Every structure is written in structure tokens, then in C-alpha cells.
Amino acid sequence: MDVLWAPWRMAYVGGPAAPRGCIFCAALEGDPRERLLLGTTPTSLVMLNRYPYTSGHVMVAPRRHTGDLPGLPPAEHAELAETLRRAVATIERVLVPHGVNLGMNLGLAAGAGVADHLHWHVVPRWTGDTNFMTTTAEARVMPQHLLDTWDRLRPAFAWLDGGS
């Protein structure tokens, strides 16, 4: 048997239980670092993905619990679009990726992990950021601990929560 050592995972195993219900709504309560919340605007939130595809994988969602993209009021959609645009710019400035994937899955059949609260994924990408591990071992290798990523990104997202 092959063994993949990941002792830092004990923080997840021994840490607090995952929130019940909607991860986006739960992110608005409690310790932002623990919830991986990078910040909010009046109608949107930005948080790290707890199960990222790559380091720096963030999600942009409305604060209001909804899975209905066409039903978003135009002003709310415009603010979400602006938050998404600025989140991409922040990721590009801080992490300096070679590219960025943006995506949204609407509905379970489309692959949405949280189908009842719509959200965009912002996934920074680097040339060579995938390797044989995903293909042969069904495992991803993350170069930075999730909370270290939060610590690195949080100051850059000061424009959220009313910062400039």
C-alpha cells in the first residue's frame, strides 16, 4: 500500500464540525478566517473554497440565499458582476497566475455542489499546475495551506467591507 502523508490535515479532522446548511449563509456568521470569508459588499460575499481546485480558488456569491440567476434584480446582479471583476483583479495582482478559470454551475445536473445558493468560481491557474497525482492517484497536491492562503489574500481584499 502506498501512503501519502499529510499531517496538516489533522486540523480538519480535529477541528470544529462543518457548518450545517448553506456554506455561503454560514460564512456570514462567526470567525471570518474559520469560515474562509474574505469579505462582503452590501449584496455579495467572497470566500475561499474549502476544497479548492488550486490554491487561491475563491467563490463569489450573493449574500441573499438564492439559486435563481435570472431572478436576480439588475442592481444586485451588477454589484455581483463588479465584485467578480474585482476579485479576479485581486487574485491576479496577489497570486500572479498565468490564467484564471471562471465558472458557475446552476443546478445539481450541471454539477453544482451547492445548488440552492448560486456562486461563481474564480480559479487561478499556472502553467504546469496539474500533474500525474490527479490522474493516477485521484489526489490533488496543494502548495499552500488553506489558512495560509486566507492570511495572504485577506489584506488584498480590504476593498470588501467598505475598504478602498
Contact map, one row per residue, 1 for C-alpha under 8 A:
11100000000000000000000000000000000000000000000000000000000000000000000000000000000000000000000000000000000000000000000000000000000000000000000000000000000000000000
11110000000000000000000000000000000000000000000000000000000000000000000000000000000000000000000000000000000000000000000000000000000000000000000000000000000000000000
11111000000000000000000000000000000000000000000000000000000000000000000000000000000000000000000000000000000000000000000000000000000000000000000000000000000000000000
01111100000000000000000000000000000000000000000000000000000000000000000000000000000000000000000000000000000000000000000000000000000000000000000000000000000000000000
00111110000000000000000000000000000000000000000000000000000000000000000000000000000000000000000000000000000000000000000000000000000000000000000000000000000000000000
00011111100000000000000000000000000000000000000000000000000000000000000000000000000000000000000000000000000000000000000000000000000000000000000000000000000000000000
00001111110000000000000000000000000000000000000000000000000000000000000000000000000000000000000000000000000000000000000000000000000000000000000000000000000000000000
00000111111000000000000000000000000000000000000000000000000000000000000000000000000000000000000000000000000000000000000000000000000000000000000000000000000000000000
00000111111110000000000000000000000000000000000000000000000000000000000000000000000000000000000000000000000000000000000000000000000000000000000000000000000000000000
00000011111111100000000000000000000000000000000000000000000000000000000000000000000000000000000000000000000000000000000000000000000000000000000000000000000000000000
00000001111111100000000000000000000000000000000000000000000000000000000000000000000000000000000000000000000000000000000000000000000000000000000000000000000000000000
00000000111111110000000000000000000000000000000000000000000000000000000000000000000000000000000000000000000000000000000000000000000000000000000000000000000000000000
00000000111111100000000000000000000000000000000000000000000000000000000000000000000000000000000000000000000000000000000000000000000000000000000000000000000000000000
00000000011111110000000000000000000000000000000000000000000000000000000000000000000000000000000000000000000000000000000000000000000000000000000000000000000000000000
00000000011111111000000000000000000000000000000000000000000000000000000000000000000000000000000000000000000000000000000000000000000000000000000000000000000000000000
00000000000101111100000000000000000000000000000000000000000000000000000000000000000000000000000000000000000000000000000000000000000000000000000000000000000000000000
00000000000000111110000000000000000000000000000000000000000000000000000000000000000000000000000000000000000000000000000000000000000000000000000000000000000000000000
00000000000000011111000000000000000000000000000000000000000000000000000000000000000000000000000000000000000000000000000000000000000000000000000000000000000000000000
00000000000000001111111001000000000000000000000000000000000000000000000000000000000000000000000000000000000000000000000000000000000000000000000000000000000000000000
00000000000000000111111001000000000000000000000000000000000000000000000000000000000000000000000000000000000000000000000000000000000000000000000000000000000000000000
00000000000000000011111011000000000000000000000000000000000000000000000000000000000000000000000000000000000000000000000000000000000000000000000000000000000000000000
00000000000000000011111111000000000000000000000000000000000000000000000000000000000000000000000000000000000000000100100000000000000000000000000000000000000000000000
00000000000000000011111111100000000000000000000000000000000000000000000000000000000000000000000000000000000000000000000000000000000000000000000000000000000000000000
00000000000000000000011111110000000000000000100000000000000010100000000000000000000000000000000000000000000000000000100000000000000000000000000000000000000000000000
00000000000000000000111111111000000000000000000000000000000000111000000000000000000000000000000000000000000000000000000000000000000000000000000000000000000000000000
00000000000000000011111111111000001000000000000000000000000000000000000000000000000000000000000000000000000000000000000000000000000000000000000000000000000000000000
00000000000000000000001111111101001110000000001000000000000000000000000000000000000000000000000000000000000000000000000000000000000000000000000000000000000000000000
00000000000000000000000111111101001010000000000000000000000000000000000000000000000000000000000000000000000000000000000000000000000000000000000000000000000000000000
00000000000000000000000011111111000000000000000000000000000000000000000000000000000000000000000000000000000000000000000000000000000000000000000000000000000000000000
00000000000000000000000000111111011000000000000000000000000000000000000000000000000000000000000000000000000000000000000000000000000000000000000000000000000000000000
00000000000000000000000000001111111000000000000000000000000000000000000000000000000000000000000000000000000000000000000000000000000000000000000000000000000000000000
00000000000000000000000000111111111111100000000000000000000000000000000000000000000000000000000000000000000000000000000000000000000000000000000000000000000000000000
00000000000000000000000000000011111111000000000000000000000000000000000000000000000000000000000000000000000000000000000000000000000000000000000000100100000000000000
00000000000000000000000000000111111110000000000000000000000000000000000000000000000000000000000000000000000000000000000000000000000000000000000000000000000000000000
00000000000000000000000001110111111110000000001000000000000000000000000000000000000000000000000000000000000000000000000000000000000000000000000000000000000000000000
00000000000000000000000000100001111111000000001111000000000000000000000000000000000000000000000000000000000000000000000000000000000000000000000000100100000000000000
00000000000000000000000000110001111111100000111100000000000000000000000000000000000000000000000000000000000000000000000000000000000000000000000000000000000000000000
00000000000000000000000000000001100111110000111100000000000000000000000000000000000000000000000000000000000000000000000000000000000000000000000000000100110010010000
00000000000000000000000000000001000011111000111000000000000000000000000000000000000000000000000000000000000000000000000000000000000000000000000000000000010011011000
00000000000000000000000000000000000001111111110000000000000000000000000000000000000000000000000000000000000000000000000000000000000000000000000000000000000000011000
00000000000000000000000000000000000000111111100000000000000000000000000000000000001000000000000000000000000000000000000000000000000000000000000000000000000000011100
00000000000000000000000000000000000000011111000000000000000000100000000000000000000000000000000000000000000000000000000000000000000000000000000000000000000000000000
00000000000000000000000000000000000000011111100000000000000001110000000000010011000000000000000000000000000000000000000000000000000000000000000000000000000000000000
00000000000000000000000000000000000000011111110000000000000111110000000000000011001000000000000000000000000000000000000000000000000000000000000000000000000000000000
00000000000000000000000100000000000011111011111000000000000111100000000000000000000000000000000000000000000000000000000000000000000000000000000000000000000000000000
00000000000000000000000000000000000011110001111100000000011110000000000000000000000000100000000000000000000000000000000000000000000000000000000000000000000000000000
00000000000000000000000000100000001111100000111110000000011100000000000000000000000000000000000000000000000000000000000000000000000000000000000000000000000000000000
00000000000000000000000000000000000111000000011111010001111000000000000000000000000000000000000000000000000000000000000000000000000000000000000000000100000000000000
00000000000000000000000000000000000100000000001111110000111000000000000000000000000000000000000000000000000000000000000000000000000000000000000000000000000000000000
00000000000000000000000000000000000100000000000111110000000000000000000000000000000000000000000000000000000000000000000000000000000000000000000001000000000000000000
00000000000000000000000000000000000000000000000011111000000000000000000000000000000000000000000000000000000000000000000000000000000000000000000000000000000000000000
00000000000000000000000000000000000000000000000111111111110000000000000000000000000000000000000000000000000000000000000000000000000000000000000000000000000000000000
00000000000000000000000000000000000000000000000000111110100000000000000000000000000000000000000000000000000000000000000000100000000000000001000000000000000000000000
00000000000000000000000000000000000000000000000000011111100000000000000000000000000000000000000000000000000000000000000000111000100000000000010000000000000000000000
00000000000000000000000000000000000000000000000000011111100000000000000000000000000000000000000000000000000000000000000000010000000000000000011101001000000000000000
00000000000000000000000000000000000000000000000100010111110000000000000000000000000000000010001000000000000000000000000000110000000000000000000000001000100000000000
00000000000000000000000000000000000000000000000110011111111000000000000000000000000000000000000000000000000000000000000011110000000000000000000000000000000000000000
00000000000000000000000000000000000000000000011110010001111100000000000000000000000000000000000000000000000000000000000011100000000000000000000000000000000000000000
00000000000000000000000000000000000000000000011110000000111110000000000000000000000000000000000000000000000000000000001111000000000000000000000000000000000000000000
00000000000000000000000000000000000000000001111000000000011111000000000000000001001100000000000000000000000000000000001111000000000000000000000000000000000000000000
00000000000000000000000100000000000000000001110000000000001111100000000000000001000000000000000000000000000000000000111100000000000000000000000000000000000000000000
00000000000000000000000000000000000000000011100000000000000111111100000000010001000000000000000000000000000000000000111000000000000000000000000000000000000000000000
00000000000000000000000110000000000000000111100000000000000011111000000000000000000000000000000000000000000000000000000000000000000000000000000000000000000000000000
00000000000000000000000010000000000000000011000000000000000001111100000000000000000000000000000000000000000000000000000000000000000000000000000000000000000000000000
00000000000000000000000010000000000000000000000000000000000001111110000000000000000000000000000000000000000000000001100000000000000000000000000000000000000000000000
00000000000000000000000000000000000000000000000000000000000001011111100000000000000000000000000000000000000000000001110000000000000000000000000000000000000000000000
00000000000000000000000000000000000000000000000000000000000000001111100000000000000000000000000000000000011000000011110000000000000000000000000000000000000000000000
00000000000000000000000000000000000000000000000000000000000000000111111100000000000000000000000000000000000000000001010000000000000000000000000000000000000000000000
00000000000000000000000000000000000000000000000000000000000000000111111100000000000000000000000000000000000000000000010000000000000000000000000000000000000000000000
00000000000000000000000000000000000000000000000000000000000000000001111100000000000000000000000000000000000000000000000000000000000000000000000000000000000000000000
00000000000000000000000000000000000000000000000000000000000000000001111110000000000000000000000000000000000000000000000000000000000000000000000000000000000000000000
00000000000000000000000000000000000000000000000000000000000000000001111111011000000000000000000000000000000000000000000000000000000000000000000000000000000000000000
00000000000000000000000000000000000000000000000000000000000000000000001111111000000000000000000000000000000000000000000000000000000000000000000000000000000000000000
00000000000000000000000000000000000000000000000000000000000000000000000111111100000000000000000000000000000000000000000000000000000000000000000000000000000000000000
00000000000000000000000000000000000000000000000000000000000000000000000011111110000000000000000000000000000000000000000000000000000000000000000000000000000000000000
00000000000000000000000000000000000000000010000000000000000001000000000111111111000000000000000000000000000000000000000000000000000000000000000000000000000000000000
00000000000000000000000000000000000000000000000000000000000000000000000111111111100000000000000000000000000000000000000000000000000000000000000000000000000000000000
00000000000000000000000000000000000000000000000000000000000000000000000001111111110000000000000000000000000000000000000000000000000000000000000000000000000000000000
00000000000000000000000000000000000000000011000000000000000000000000000000111111111000000000000000000000000000000000000000000000000000000000000000000000000000000000
00000000000000000000000000000000000000000011000000000000000111000000000000011111111100000000000000000000000000000000000000000000000000000000000000000000000000000000
00000000000000000000000000000000000000000000000000000000000000000000000000001111111110000000000000000000000000000000000000000000000000000000000000000000000000000000
00000000000000000000000000000000000000000000000000000000000000000000000000000111111111000000000000000000000000000000000000000000000000000000000000000000000000000000
00000000000000000000000000000000000000001001000000000000000100000000000000000011111111100000000000000000000000000000000000000000000000000000000000000000000000000000
00000000000000000000000000000000000000000000000000000000000100000000000000000001111111110000000000000000000000000000000100000000000000000000000000000000000000000000
00000000000000000000000000000000000000000000000000000000000000000000000000000000111111111000000000000000000000000000000000000000000000000000000000000000000000000000
00000000000000000000000000000000000000000000000000000000000000000000000000000000011111111100000000000000000000000000000000000000000000000000000000000000000000000000
00000000000000000000000000000000000000000000010000000000000000000000000000000000001111111110000000000000000000000000000001000000000000000000000000000000000010000000
00000000000000000000000000000000000000000000000000000000000000000000000000000000000111111111000000010000000000000000000001000000000000000000000000000000000000000000
00000000000000000000000000000000000000000000000000000000000000000000000000000000000011111111100000000000000000000000000000000000000000000000000000000000000000000000
00000000000000000000000000000000000000000000000000000000000000000000000000000000000001111111110000000000000000000000000000000000000000000000000000000000000110000000
00000000000000000000000000000000000000000000000000000001000000000000000000000000000000111111111110000000000000000000000000010000000000000000000000000000100000000000
00000000000000000000000000000000000000000000000000000000000000000000000000000000000000011111111110000000000000000000000000010000000000000000000000000000000000000000
00000000000000000000000000000000000000000000000000000000000000000000000000000000000000001111111100000000000000000000000000000000000000000000000000000000000000000000
00000000000000000000000000000000000000000000000000000000000000000000000000000000000000000111111100000000000000000000000000000000000000000000000000000000100100000000
00000000000000000000000000000000000000000000000000000001000000000000000000000000000000000011111110000000000000000000000000010000000000000000000000000000000000000000
00000000000000000000000000000000000000000000000000000000000000000000000000000000000000000011111111000000000000000000000000000000000000000000000000000000000000000000
00000000000000000000000000000000000000000000000000000000000000000000000000000000000000000011001111110000000000000000000000011100000000000000000000000000000000000000
00000000000000000000000000000000000000000000000000000000000000000000000000000000000000000000000111110000000000000000000000011110000000000000000000000000000000000000
00000000000000000000000000000000000000000000000000000000000000000000000000000000000000000000000011111000000000000000000000011100000000000000000000000000000000000000
00000000000000000000000000000000000000000000000000000000000000000000000000000000000000010000000011111100000000000000000001111000000000000000000000000000000000000000
00000000000000000000000000000000000000000000000000000000000000000000000000000000000000000000000000111110000000000000000011111000000000000000000000000000000000000000
00000000000000000000000000000000000000000000000000000000000000000000000000000000000000000000000000011111000000000000000111100000000000000000000000000000000000000000
00000000000000000000000000000000000000000000000000000000000000000000000000000000000000000000000000001111100000000000000111000000000000000000000000000000000000000000
00000000000000000000000000000000000000000000000000000000000000000000000000000000000000000000000000000111110000010000011110000000000000000000000000000000000000000000
00000000000000000000000000000000000000000000000000000000000000000000000000000000000000000000000000000011111101110010011100000000000000000000000000000000000000000000
00000000000000000000000000000000000000000000000000000000000000000010000000000000000000000000000000000001111101110010010000000000000000000000000000000000000000000000
00000000000000000000000000000000000000000000000000000000000000000010000000000000000000000000000000000000111111110011000000000000000000000000000000000000000000000000
00000000000000000000000000000000000000000000000000000000000000000000000000000000000000000000000000000000111111111110000000000000000000000000000000000000000000000000
00000000000000000000000000000000000000000000000000000000000000000000000000000000000000000000000000000000001111110000000000000000000000000000000000000000000000000000
00000000000000000000000000000000000000000000000000000000000000000000000000000000000000000000000000000000111111110000000000000000000000000000000000000000000000000000
00000000000000000000000000000000000000000000000000000000000000000000000000000000000000000000000000000000111111111000000000000000000000000000000000000000000000000000
00000000000000000000000000000000000000000000000000000000000000000000000000000000000000000000000000000001111111111110000000000000000000000000000000000000000000000000
00000000000000000000000000000000000000000000000000000000000000000000000000000000000000000000000000000000000100111110000000000000000000000000000000000000000000000000
00000000000000000000010000000000000000000000000000000000000000000000000000000000000000000000000000000000000100011111110000000000000000000000000000000000000000000000
00000000000000000000000000000000000000000000000000000000000000000010000000000000000000000000000000000000111100011111110000000000000000000000000000000000000000000000
00000000000000000000000000000000000000000000000000000000000000001111000000000000000000000000000000000000001000000111110000000000000000000000000000000000000000000000
00000000000000000000010100000000000000000000000000000000000011001110000000000000000000000000000000000000000000000111111000000000000000000000000000000000000000000000
00000000000000000000000000000000000000000000000000000000000011000111100000000000000000000000000000000001110000000111111100000000000000000000000000000000000000000000
00000000000000000000000000000000000000000000000000000000001111000000000000000000000000000000000000000001100000000000111110000000000000000000000000000000000000000000
00000000000000000000000000000000000000000000000000000000001110000000000000000000000100000000000000000111100000000000011111000000000000000000000000000000000000000000
00000000000000000000000000000000000000000000000000000000111100000000000000000000000000000000000000001111000000000000001111100000000000000000000000000000000000000000
00000000000000000000000000000000000000000000000000000000111100000000000000000000000000110000000000011110000000000000000111110000000000000000000000000000000000000000
00000000000000000000000000000000000000000000000000001101110000000000000000000000000000000000000000011100000000000000000011111000000000000000000000000000000000000000
00000000000000000000000000000000000000000000000000000111100000000000000000000000000000000011001011111000000000000000000001111100000000000000000000000000000000000000
00000000000000000000000000000000000000000000000000000100000000000000000000000000000000000000000011111000000000000000000000111110100000000000000000000000000000000000
00000000000000000000000000000000000000000000000000000000000000000000000000000000000000000000000011100000000000000000000000011111100000000000000000000000000000000000
00000000000000000000000000000000000000000000000000000000000000000000000000000000000000000000000001000000000000000000000000001111100000000000000000000000000000000000
00000000000000000000000000000000000000000000000000000000000000000000000000000000000000000000000000000000000000000000000000000111111000000000000000000000000000000000
00000000000000000000000000000000000000000000000000000100000000000000000000000000000000000000000000000000000000000000000000001111111000000000000000000000000000000000
00000000000000000000000000000000000000000000000000000000000000000000000000000000000000000000000000000000000000000000000000000001111111000000000000000000000000000000
00000000000000000000000000000000000000000000000000000000000000000000000000000000000000000000000000000000000000000000000000000001111111100000000000000000000000000000
00000000000000000000000000000000000000000000000000000000000000000000000000000000000000000000000000000000000000000000000000000000011111111000000000000000000000000000
00000000000000000000000000000000000000000000000000000000000000000000000000000000000000000000000000000000000000000000000000000000011111111111100000000000000000000000
00000000000000000000000000000000000000000000000000000000000000000000000000000000000000000000000000000000000000000000000000000000011111111111000000000000000000000000
00000000000000000000000000000000000000000000000000000000000000000000000000000000000000000000000000000000000000000000000000000000001111111110000000000000000000000000
00000000000000000000000000000000000000000000000000000000000000000000000000000000000000000000000000000000000000000000000000000000000111111100000000000000000000000000
00000000000000000000000000000000000000000000000000000000000000000000000000000000000000000000000000000000000000000000000000000000000111111110000000000000000000000000
00000000000000000000000000000000000000000000000000000000000000000000000000000000000000000000000000000000000000000000000000000000000011111111000000000000000000000000
00000000000000000000000000000000000000000000000000000000000000000000000000000000000000000000000000000000000000000000000000000000000011101111100000000000000000000000
00000000000000000000000000000000000000000000000000001000000000000000000000000000000000000000000000000000000000000000000000000000000011000111110000000000000000000000
00000000000000000000000000000000000000000000000000000000000000000000000000000000000000000000000000000000000000000000000000000000000010000011111000000000000000000000
00000000000000000000000000000000000000000000000000000110000000000000000000000000000000000000000000000000000000000000000000000000000000000001111110000000000000000000
00000000000000000000000000000000000000000000000000000010000000000000000000000000000000000000000000000000000000000000000000000000000000000000111110000000000000000000
00000000000000000000000000000000000000000000000000000010000000000000000000000000000000000000000000000000000000000000000000000000000000000000011111011000000000000000
00000000000000000000000000000000000000000000000000000000000000000000000000000000000000000000000000000000000000000000000000000000000000000000011111111000000000000000
00000000000000000000000000000000000000000000000001000010000000000000000000000000000000000000000000000000000000000000000000000000000000000000000111111100000000000000
00000000000000000000000000000000100100000000000000000000000000000000000000000000000000000000000000000000000000000000000000000000000000000000000011111110000000000000
00000000000000000000000000000000000000000000000000000000000000000000000000000000000000000000000000000000000000000000000000000000000000000000000111111111000000000000
00000000000000000000000000000000000000000000000000000011000000000000000000000000000000000000000000000000000000000000000000000000000000000000000111111111100000000000
00000000000000000000000000000000100101000000000100000000000000000000000000000000000000000000000000000000000000000000000000000000000000000000000001111111110000000000
00000000000000000000000000000000000000000000000000000000000000000000000000000000000000000000000000000000000000000000000000000000000000000000000000111111111000000000
00000000000000000000000000000000000000000000000000000000000000000000000000000000000000000000000000000000000000000000000000000000000000000000000000011111111100000000
00000000000000000000000000000000000001000000000000000001000000000000000000000000000000000010010000000000000000000000000000000000000000000000000000001111111110000000
00000000000000000000000000000000000001100000000000000000000000000000000000000000000000000000000000000000000000000000000000000000000000000000000000000111111111000000
00000000000000000000000000000000000000000000000000000000000000000000000000000000000000000000000000000000000000000000000000000000000000000000000000000011111111000000
00000000000000000000000000000000000000000000000000000000000000000000000000000000000000000100010000000000000000000000000000000000000000000000000000000001111111100000
00000000000000000000000000000000000001100000000000000000000000000000000000000000000000100100000000000000000000000000000000000000000000000000000000000000111111110000
00000000000000000000000000000000000000100000000000000000000000000000000000000000000000000000000000000000000000000000000000000000000000000000000000000000011111111111
00000000000000000000000000000000000000000000000000000000000000000000000000000000000000000000000000000000000000000000000000000000000000000000000000000000000111111111
00000000000000000000000000000000000001111000000000000000000000000000000000000000000000000000000000000000000000000000000000000000000000000000000000000000000011111111
00000000000000000000000000000000000000111000000000000000000000000000000000000000000000000000000000000000000000000000000000000000000000000000000000000000000001111110
00000000000000000000000000000000000000001000000000000000000000000000000000000000000000000000000000000000000000000000000000000000000000000000000000000000000001111111
00000000000000000000000000000000000000000000000000000000000000000000000000000000000000000000000000000000000000000000000000000000000000000000000000000000000001111111
00000000000000000000000000000000000000000000000000000000000000000000000000000000000000000000000000000000000000000000000000000000000000000000000000000000000001110111
